[in-house]
Amino acid sequence: MKIIVPMAGRGSRLRPHSLTVPKPLIPVAGKPIVHRLVADIVGVLNQKIDEIAFILGDPAFFGEDVVRSLEELATELGAKPSIYRQLDPKGTGHAIMCAEASLNGPAVIAYADTLIRANFDLDKEADSVIWTKRVENPSAYGVVNLNDKDEIVELVEKPETFISDQAVIGIYYFKDVAVLKNELQYVLDNNIINGGEYQINDGIKRMMADGKVFKTGTVSEWMDCGNKNVTIETNQRMLGFLEKDGEQLISNSVTLENANIIEPCFIGENVVLKNTTVGPYVSVGDNTIIENSTIKNSLIQKNTKISNANLDNAMVGNHVLFNGNFEAISIGDYSVLE
């Protein structure tokens, strides 16, 4: 089994936090988004992963430190790492084809801007499984249309009339991903474009027209990391799940001086909290100092110093110096506000 992760986008909706760090590598609840996503997929598959292929963008942004981080992730999960580049952003289908050399055998394709919680048996008899989440407002999503055998027969984008309540979340299993590769090659060769780009859905639709059997794998939780507010919400939800799982979230190296932690919180290595209350639902990265502050429902990254703050629904980047009395802030890396 392989996992293929297209992640070449710049994550513009999450700026300023994605200006210096690719969005999939921004930590949520103490771990980069793509690391959590891939590890959770491995847990659902419950089988040996032979290769994890990452499709990155421009090396000037997705540099050697990014490559090293992803190679270490694959190796830790017992898989061979492969790195590909999509230098010209031409859509989801084009991104997958940038990893052409890895497109053979059983594979999961997962776009790295979402987190999941799932526990289901993958239907390995199906030609493909599209992972979905039941939603209350299906007209806001792309959804699947099912026949009386619970097979997917159509993908419908933002339906005006009810089709189903199962939204496509951007994770797919293919019994032989080479079949998708062949169909996407046809899409590229014949310049089949939707929304100005080559889309994975056009390859999938050709597979369906050829009689391939598509089933659903429905996740219990689907958490977005598209912008600042939903990323903070995802951090809250993930902290709650990890606390229930019994995961240790607070480092033993934390220094507390007249400070209080209201769990659940993630507190990284060598964090110093002085005259401060942190939590609930706060993640604080390594080597950060927070003093004379109250912080809740927020994401604070590494090597940052915060003083005299009252923060709620805040997202603060790496190497930030912040001294002030604002609440719902969003401060990118290497910023100074005094």
C-alpha positions in Angstrom: 0.0 0.0 0.0 1.1 3.5 -0.8 0.0 6.9 0.4 0.3 9.8 -2.0 0.0 13.4 -0.6 -0.3 16.3 -2.9 0.7 19.4 -0.9 2.1 21.9 -3.4 -0.3 24.8 -2.6 0.9 27.9 -0.8 -2.1 27.9 1.7 -3.0 31.6 0.9 -6.1 31.5 3.1 -4.0 30.8 6.2 -1.7 33.8 5.7 0.3 35.2 7.4 1.1 31.9 9.0 1.7 30.2 5.7 4.0 32.9 4.4 7.1 31.2 5.9 5.9 27.7 6.7 3.9 25.5 4.2 0.4 25.1 5.6 0.6 21.3 5.9 3.6 21.7 8.3 1.9 24.2 10.6 1.5 22.4 14.0 -2.0 21.8 15.3 -2.2 20.3 18.8 1.5 20.0 18.8 2.1 18.2 15.5 2.2 19.3 11.9 -1.1 18.9 10.0 0.4 16.5 7.4 2.1 14.4 10.1 -1.3 13.9 11.9 -3.1 13.2 8.7 -0.7 10.6 7.4 -0.4 8.9 10.8 -4.3 8.7 11.1 -4.6 7.3 7.6 -2.0 4.6 8.5 -4.1 3.8 11.6 -7.3 3.4 9.5 -5.6 1.2 6.9 -4.1 -1.1 9.5 -1.6 -2.6 7.1 2.0 -2.1 6.0 2.7 1.0 4.1 5.5 0.5 1.5 5.9 4.1 0.2 4.7 7.6 1.1 5.0 10.1 -1.8 4.8 13.8 -1.2 4.1 16.2 -4.1 5.7 19.6 -3.2 5.8 23.0 -4.9 8.6 25.4 -5.6 11.9 24.4 -3.8 12.4 28.0 -2.8 9.4 27.6 -0.4 9.3 23.8 0.1 13.0 23.6 0.8 15.4 21.0 2.2 14.0 21.4 5.7 10.6 20.5 4.5 11.9 17.5 2.5 13.9 16.3 5.5 10.8 16.6 7.8 8.7 14.5 5.4 11.3 11.9 4.7 11.7 11.5 8.5 7.9 11.1 8.8 7.7 8.3 6.2 10.7 6.5 7.7 9.2 6.6 11.2 6.1 5.0 9.7 8.2 2.2 8.1 7.7 3.5 4.5 10.0 4.6 1.7 9.8 8.4 1.2 9.4 9.8 -2.3 9.5 13.5 -3.1 8.0 15.0 -6.3 7.5 18.6 -7.4 4.6 20.4 -9.0 6.3 23.5 -10.2 3.3 24.8 -12.2 0.0 24.7 -10.2 -2.5 23.2 -12.7 -5.0 21.5 -10.5 -5.5 18.4 -8.4 -5.3 16.0 -11.3 -2.1 17.5 -12.6 -0.6 17.3 -9.1 -1.2 13.6 -8.8 0.4 13.0 -12.3 3.5 14.7 -11.0 4.1 11.5 -9.0 3.6 9.3 -12.1 6.5 7.0 -11.2 4.7 6.0 -7.9 1.2 5.6 -9.5 0.9 1.8 -9.4 -0.6 -0.8 -7.1 -3.0 0.0 -4.2 -2.8 3.5 -2.9 -4.5 6.2 -0.9 -4.4 9.8 -2.2 -4.9 12.4 0.5 -4.8 16.2 0.2 -3.0 17.7 3.1 -5.3 20.4 4.3 -7.6 18.4 6.6 -7.6 16.2 9.7 -9.8 13.2 10.4 -11.0 10.8 13.0 -12.1 7.5 11.5 -12.6 3.8 12.4 -13.9 1.7 9.5 -12.9 -1.3 7.4 -11.6 -0.3 4.0 -13.6 -2.2 1.3 -10.6 -3.7 -0.6 -13.0 -5.4 -3.1 -14.1 -2.1 -4.5 -12.1 -0.5 -7.3 -12.0 2.7 -5.3 -13.2 4.1 -2.0 -14.0 7.8 -1.6 -13.9 9.0 2.0 -16.9 11.1 3.1 -18.4 12.8 6.1 -22.1 13.2 6.7 -22.9 17.0 6.8 -25.9 19.0 7.7 -25.7 21.4 4.7 -24.7 19.3 1.7 -25.4 22.1 -0.7 -22.1 23.7 0.4 -20.0 20.7 -0.5 -19.2 18.3 -3.2 -21.2 15.1 -2.4 -21.5 11.5 -3.7 -24.7 10.1 -5.3 -25.3 6.5 -4.4 -27.3 3.7 -6.1 -29.4 1.1 -4.4 -26.2 -1.0 -3.8 -24.6 1.9 -1.9 -22.1 2.3 -4.8 -21.1 5.8 -5.9 -22.4 6.6 -9.3 -21.8 10.3 -9.5 -19.9 13.2 -7.9 -22.0 16.4 -7.6 -20.5 19.8 -6.7 -22.7 21.9 -4.4 -26.1 20.4 -5.4 -29.1 22.8 -5.4 -31.4 19.9 -4.7 -30.7 17.1 -2.2 -28.5 14.3 -3.6 -27.0 12.9 -0.4 -25.5 14.2 2.8 -22.1 12.5 2.3 -19.5 15.2 1.5 -16.2 14.3 -0.3 -13.3 15.2 2.0 -10.4 14.8 -0.3 -9.1 11.3 0.6 -9.4 8.4 -1.9 -8.4 4.7 -2.0 -7.6 3.0 -5.4 -7.2 -0.8 -5.6 -4.8 0.0 -8.5 -3.9 3.6 -8.8 -2.5 3.0 -12.3 -6.1 3.0 -13.5 -6.6 6.5 -12.3 -3.2 7.5 -13.8 -4.3 6.3 -17.2 -7.6 8.2 -17.0 -5.8 11.4 -15.8 -3.3 11.0 -18.7 -6.3 11.1 -21.0 -7.6 14.2 -19.2 -4.2 15.9 -19.7 -3.8 14.8 -23.4 -7.2 16.0 -24.3 -7.0 19.2 -22.3 -10.1 18.5 -20.2 -10.3 21.5 -17.9 -12.7 22.5 -15.2 -12.4 25.7 -13.2 -9.3 26.4 -15.3 -7.4 23.3 -14.0 -7.0 19.6 -14.5 -9.2 17.9 -11.8 -9.0 14.5 -10.1 -12.7 14.3 -10.5 -12.5 14.1 -14.3 -10.3 11.0 -14.0 -12.7 9.5 -11.4 -15.7 10.2 -13.6 -14.0 8.3 -16.5 -13.4 5.4 -14.2 -17.1 5.4 -13.2 -18.1 5.5 -16.9 -15.9 2.4 -17.4 -17.9 0.5 -14.8 -15.4 0.7 -11.9 -17.0 0.1 -8.5 -16.7 3.0 -6.1 -17.8 2.8 -2.4 -17.7 5.2 0.5 -15.7 5.2 3.7 -17.4 7.5 6.1 -15.2 9.3 8.8 -16.6 10.3 12.1 -14.8 13.6 12.2 -13.5 15.9 9.5 -11.6 19.0 10.6 -10.5 21.8 8.2 -7.3 23.8 8.5 -8.1 26.3 5.7 -8.0 29.6 7.6 -7.2 31.0 11.0 -10.6 30.6 12.6 -11.3 27.1 11.5 -7.7 26.1 12.3 -8.2 27.3 15.9 -11.4 25.3 16.0 -9.7 22.2 14.7 -7.0 22.7 17.4 -9.7 22.7 20.1 -11.4 19.6 18.7 -8.2 17.7 18.3 -7.0 18.5 21.9 -10.3 17.2 23.1 -9.9 13.9 21.2 -6.3 13.5 22.3 -7.2 14.0 25.9 -9.9 11.3 25.6 -7.2 9.1 24.0 -5.1 9.5 27.1 -2.2 11.1 25.2 0.3 13.1 27.2 -0.1 16.7 26.0 2.0 18.6 28.6 5.7 18.3 28.5 7.5 17.5 31.8 10.0 20.3 31.0 7.4 23.1 31.5 8.3 25.7 34.0 5.4 27.1 36.0 5.8 30.3 38.1 2.5 31.3 39.7 0.8 29.8 36.6 -2.2 27.7 35.9 -3.0 25.3 33.0 -6.7 24.5 32.3 -6.7 21.4 30.3 -7.0 20.2 27.6 -3.8 22.0 26.3 -0.7 21.0 24.5 2.4 22.5 26.1 5.7 21.9 24.3 9.3 21.4 25.5 11.0 24.1 27.7 7.9 26.4 27.8 7.9 29.0 30.6 4.6 30.2 32.1 4.8 33.1 34.6 1.9 34.8 36.3 -0.3 33.3 33.6 -3.4 31.2 33.0 -3.4 29.1 29.8 -6.4 27.1 28.6 -8.6 25.5 27.9 -7.9 24.6 24.3 -4.5 26.2 23.9 -1.4 24.8 22.1 2.0 26.3 22.9 5.1 25.3 20.9 8.6 24.6 22.2 10.8 27.3 23.9 7.9 29.8 24.2 7.7 32.2 27.2 4.3 33.6 28.3 4.1 36.0 31.2 1.4 38.1 32.9 -1.2 36.8 30.5 -4.5 34.9 30.1 -4.8 32.8 27.0 -7.6 30.4 25.9 -8.8 28.9 22.6 -5.5 29.8 20.8 -2.5 28.4 18.9 0.9 29.7 19.9 3.9 28.3 17.9 7.6 28.0 18.9 10.3 30.4 20.2 7.8 33.1 20.9 7.5 35.5 23.9 4.1 36.9 24.9 3.6 39.4 27.7 0.6 41.3 29.2 -1.8 39.6 26.9 -5.5 38.6 27.1 -5.9 36.3 24.1 -8.9 34.3 22.9 -9.3 32.8 19.4 -5.7 33.9 18.6 -3.1 32.4 16.4 0.6 33.4 16.9 3.5 32.2 14.8 7.1 31.3 15.5 9.7 33.7 16.8 7.1 36.4 17.7 7.5 39.1 20.3 4.1 40.3 21.4 3.3 42.8 24.2 -0.2 44.1 24.2 -3.8 44.0 25.1 -5.5 42.6 22.0 -7.7 39.4 21.8 -8.5 37.7 18.5 -5.1 38.3 16.9 -3.4 36.6 14.0 0.3 37.2 13.9 2.8 35.6 11.5 6.4 34.4 12.1 9.1 36.9 13.1 6.7 39.7 14.0 7.3 42.1 16.8 4.5 44.1 18.5 5.5 46.0 21.7 
